[in-house]
Structure formats: structure tokens, C-alpha cells
Amino acid sequence: MTEIAANVQAVLENIRDTATQAGHDPNAVRLVAATKYVKADHVLQAIHAGVTICGENRLQEAQEKMRDLGAQPGVTWHFIGRLQRRKLKSIVGRFALIHSVESLEQIEEIDRRAEDLNMQQPILLQVNVGNEATKGGFSPSDLLEVLPNVSKFRHVTVRGVMGIPPREEDPEAVRPHFQNLKQLAEEIKALKLSGVHMTELSMGMSNDYTIAIQEGATLVRVGTALFGERQQQ
């Protein structure tokens, strides 16, 4: 077994154990392997070890890996990076889920591109949980104002929310951010808006994904714990 395969097995087991201990359905928590700067053959090792969702931050890199790896049975790709309007044409329809939608303008553009493809594009709405100037995302109050407008878009389906808390040395310090995002998701779910289903809560990365699972995450985006430290290519 390769080191990557062993890491995948360890993380998957930790996800199951953490969810079970927290009283959550372990099958409802899924691993998104964050593959930024990871070589295609290393991604393939992870897939063979049990990864079923690959998450990419950069469109060009994702396109190259999709080409090199070809269709892998049971494997889907998620886009988890910052969105650029000019690249949405190539993102919509290519990824099973877009995690990082941060404005009404992006929703409108995604809807337009999805209509051209005669499809519905599942998305998550990114929330700036730490109110950080360096990160994108809706503020909670802005999101609650925008959401009623989403039902007019027939080719976009909101599946939930995503958040990236401020980096902390102690993972426990981010727990309040996860709790706040979970509470926001519940508030949105209670609104019962058309086209907004709130089935997914994307939060947690290598250093804090167990905390995120305890607080209700359904998707955890893990890279370093699987592939080790990566250098920009």
C-alpha cells in the first residue's frame, strides 16, 4: 500500500469514527480530496484507495487531470476554488458541485450557462464566516437577503453552504465558526425557499475536519492529510 493509499484509508476511517461518536450518520459525511498541485498519478492512487470526490481549485489544473485520468467509475469532480466570471463557461456542467459561489451575479451567470446546456447546476453558497477581507463569500445577513431571489433561476439548484474559517493553530478555536454556519444553514432551511434544498454543509479541512464533522459537516475538503505538503507547480 502506498503512503497516499494509507492516508486515504486513515482519513476515511477517522471520518466514520468521528461521525459515529458525534451521533451523525457516517454515510452522510463525504470526503472531498483537495487535489490542488497534486500530480494525476497521485490522485489516481487516492481514487484506487477509496476517494470518490476530487475537489479542484484551479480550472486549468482540473481540466488537465480530467484529461489524463479519463472517466473514473464512481468518481465525481467538485470545484472548490475562487470563481472567476470568465471561466464559469468552462466550469458549469463540468463539475458535479460548485462549492464557492459568492455573489448574486455569479448565480445569474451560472444559471445562464446552465440554460445553454439545458441542465441544472448544483451549487453551494460560500459564507465568509470570519468576516475576513482576504476571503470571498456572502456575509450571513447578505445571504439571507439574496436567497429569496434564487428561486427565479431555473437552472441553478442550491444544495447548501460552504465556509472556510480563519486559520487557527488550535483547531478547537474554529468550532464557533462551524456552529454559526450550521445555525445559518438551519435558518435557511426553515425558510423553505424554492430551489434551495440545504442538504450539504461543506466545511473543514485537514487541520480541523473532525471538529467540522462534530458540528454537522456533510462534505470535508481534505488535501494535506492525504497528499502531504504540496509545492506550487
N, C-alpha and C positions, 0 to 999 in steps of 0.2 A: 504494500500500500504506500502510495506517495505521501509526502508531507501534506500536500493540499487535500488529498482524499481523507487523511486522518483528521485534518482541521474541520472539514465539512461534516464528518461524522460526529465530531465532538460538539460542534455548534448545534447541529440538528438535535442531538440528544439533550443538550442544555436547554434548547427551546422547549422541547417536550416536557422536560422535568420542571422547568420554571412555570410553564403554563399550568401544569397539573397541580403543583404546590400552591399556586395562586387561585385555584378553583376555576380556571378557564379551560375551555375545550382545546387540547393541544393541536387538534386538527384544524382549528380556526386561526392558528398563527403560522404564517409562512415566511420562509427565508428568501430575501431578495439578495442575491450575490452581487455586490457592487464591484463591477469589473473594470473600472477606470484604470488605465495604464497596465492592465493585465494582459499578457500575451494570449492569443487564441488557444494555443495548446494547453495552457494552464486553465483557461476557462473550461476546456473540454474535460480536463481531469476532474474539475469540480462537478460538471454535469454527470459524469460517469459515477461520481460518489454520491449523487442524490440531489444536486441542485436542479430545480425546475423553473426558477425565475432568475434571469440575468438582468441587472439594472445598470444602465449606462448613463453617464453624464454628458458625453460629447457625441454628437450625431455622426461625425465622420468616423470616429473610432468604432462606433456601433455598427455602421454600415460595413466597415472592413471585416469585423468579426463575424457578422451575419453571413457575409460572402464566404469567408474562409471556413466557417464551421458548417454552413449549409443548414438545412432544416433538421433540427434535433427533435425526435419524437417526445412529446410531452413537455417541451421547453418553450417558455414564452419570454419576451423581452419587455421590460418596463423602461421608460425614460424618466430619470430621476434628477437630471441636472437643470440648471437655469435655462429658461426658454428664450430663444431669440425669434422675433417675429418672422424674419426672412427664412428661417429654417423650418417653420411649422408645416409648410407644404410637404416636406420630406419626412416629418415626424408623424403626422396624422395618418393613421391606417397602417403604419409600420410597427407600432408598439401597442401591446395589449392594454397598457395603462400608462397614462402620463401623470406623474406624481406632483409636478411642480408648477401648476397653473396659478398665477399670482395677480391677475387683473381681469376685469370685465372685457377689455379689448382683446386679450388672449383668448378668452372663451368665445368671443364673436368670430375671431379668425379661425379657431379650431372648428367651430360649427360650419363655417363657410367651406373649409377644406373637406370636412367630412361629408357635407352635402354633395360636393363634386364627386366624391367616391361612393355616394349612395350607401352610407353606413352611419353607425353611431359610434362615437369615440368616447370610451370611458376615461374619466379624468379624476384627479384629486385636487383639491384646492389647498395651496400652501398657506399656512398661517405663520406669521412672524411672531413666534411665541415669546421671544425675548426682547422684542421691540428693538432689534439691532439694525443700525443703519447700513451695515455691510451685507445684510441678508434680504432677500426678496420675500414677498408674501403679503397677504392681507393682514391688517390688524383685526382682532376679533370683532370690533364694532363695525368696521367697514364691511367685513364679510357678511355679517347679519343684514346689512343694508343692501348688499348686492344680490344676495341669494334669491329673493323673490323675482328678480329679472331673469333667472336662469331658465325658468320653465318655458320661456318663449323660444328657446333654442332646441329644435327638434333632433339635431344630430350630435348632441353632446349629452352624456349621462354622468352626473356627479356621483361618484362611488364613495366619497368620504373626504377626509382632510389629511394633510401631511404637515409635520413640523420638525424643525431642527433647532434644538435648544442651544443656548450659549455653551461653549466648551468649558468644562469644569474638570479639575484634577480628581475630585471626588464625585463619582457617578451619582451618589445619593443626592447631591446638590441639584440635580436636574429633575428630580421627581416632581416638584411642584409644577414645572412646565408641562410635564406629561399629564399630570392630573388636570391642569387647566384645559389642555387640548381635548382630553376625554370629556370634560364637562361641556365644552363648547360643542363637541360632536353630538352629545346628548340633547343639548338645547336645539340644535339644528334639526335633529331627527324628530323632535317633538312638534316642529312646525309643519311636518307632513307636506312638504313642497313637491310639486310635480317635477319629475326629472332629477330629484335629489334623494338618494337612497341611503347614504351613510352606513354602508356595510364595511368600509375599510378605514382603518386608523394606522397610517404609516408614520412610525416614529421609532427611534432607537437605532444606534449604530454599534460598532464593535465594542466601544468602551462602556455603553450604557443600555444595551438591548435587553438585558434581563430586567432592569428597572422598568423599561418601556412595556415589556410583556406583563409584568405585575400590574401595571396601570391600564392594561387593555389593548395594547397594540395588536393588530392583526397582520401587519407587514413590518419586518425589521430589515433594515438595509445594512448589511454586514460586508465589509471588504477586508480590512487588515487582519481580522481574526481568521480569515480563510486563506488569504494570499500573502500575508506578511506585509511589511512596509514596501511601498512601491515608489519607484522613481519616475518622474515625468519623462515620457518618451519623446 
